[in-house]
Amino acid sequence: MKPNFDLSGRTAIVTGANTGIGQAIAVALASAGAAVLGVGRSSMAETEEQIADAGGRFASFSADLSTIEPVDAIVDAAVAAFGSVDILVNNAGIIRRADAIDFTEADWDAVMDVNLKTAFFLSQAVAKRMIPNGRGKIINIASMLSFQGGIRIPSYTASKSGLAGLTRLLACEWAGRGINVNAIAPGYFITNNTTALREDAKRSSDILARIPAGRWGDPQELGGAAVFLASDAAAYVHGTILPVDGGWLAR
């Protein structure tokens, strides 16, 4: 049977859709036929333009995801704009860098709130819509730090490790109710979160030496994985953490 990657007639919510990974995934989903509600704090005009150029449909919703206060409004906005919510991509995330010995409670809480707490409660909110329909796709954006420790990013590592565990738990609870919950674990990509690493000549060189592909990833290279997990082609894929890493974990 021919795999079906068509997302026509489906609505996706993508958080952090203004730039980088979220923008690339939003464009990929729209190009596959989905209507997309982009969520973020800053302008998503560039994302909207790219989706329009691809012939897709897009609406934006401004929200501060450091709190769960806007969660229900986000879901309601997707339904109001496009009639349903079928796909959720929990991409929004922040990072704070400091040695563990000096790390502050404020930086710990800020990262955990956005990267893990809001991701859970937004998943819960969309699942309440998806379960009565008997289908839905939730895609969490994990990290290499879901598998490894890293350095100088304790709350980020904890949040991404937690997100991988949450992906598995939700898959166990919701697979039998028609919802596929999976995650993509990007390797080292050219994004705002990796600017400090790329600008540090030694760290950048060390990272590139570890990547078999020999280069930083382009966010657009995550689009195919997102479309796959959002589509019927992944109907029997539950609870997986899919690395897209240029071979990083293989070395």
C-alpha positions, 0 to 999 in steps of 0.5 A: 500500500502506498504511504500517505503523507498528504495532510490536506484537510487537517489543522496543525498548531506549531509553537515557536513558529516565527523562526528556525525549526518551528518556522521550517516545520510550519512551512513543511506541514503547510506544503503537505496540505495542512492549515497551520496556526503559528504560535509565538511572542514575536511576528510570524510575518515571514512564516506567513509569507513562506506558507503563502508562497507555498500555497498554504493556509496560515493564521497566527496567534500571539502568546507568551508560553512561559505560562499555561494561561493561553493554552485553551485560547490557542486551541480555540483559535485553531478551531475557530480559524480552521475548524479542527485541531489534528496536529500539535507540534510542541516546538517552542523552547528557551535555553539558559547557559551557566555552569551548574554550580552557578545556575539560578532558580529563576533560570531553571524555572523559566526553561522548565515552564516553557519547554516542559510544563506548557508542552504538557498542558497544551498536549492535554488541551488538544487531546481533549479535542482529538480523543472524541474524533478518534485521531490526532498527532502530537509531535514534541521537539526533543533534543540530543540532550534527551539522550546526553548530558551536555554542559552548562545547560542543566535546566535545558537538559532536564527539560528535554530529557523530561520531554522524551519521557513525557512523549513515551508516557502520553503514547502509552496512555493515548495510542489506544485512543487514536493519538500518535505521540512522538518526538523529533530530536534535532542535532546541531542546527543553525538556530537562535539557540545555537548562536553562542555555540557557533560563535565560539570557534573551539566549541563549534569546531569540536561539535563539527568534528563529532558530526559524521555529516560534517556540518550544522543542520539546516532547519528545513531538513527537519520538515520531512520528519515532521510531515512523516510523523504528522501523516497517516504514513506513521499510523503505527508509530507511537512513543518514538524519539526520532533523531535528525542529527547528521549521524551525531548519535551514531559516533 
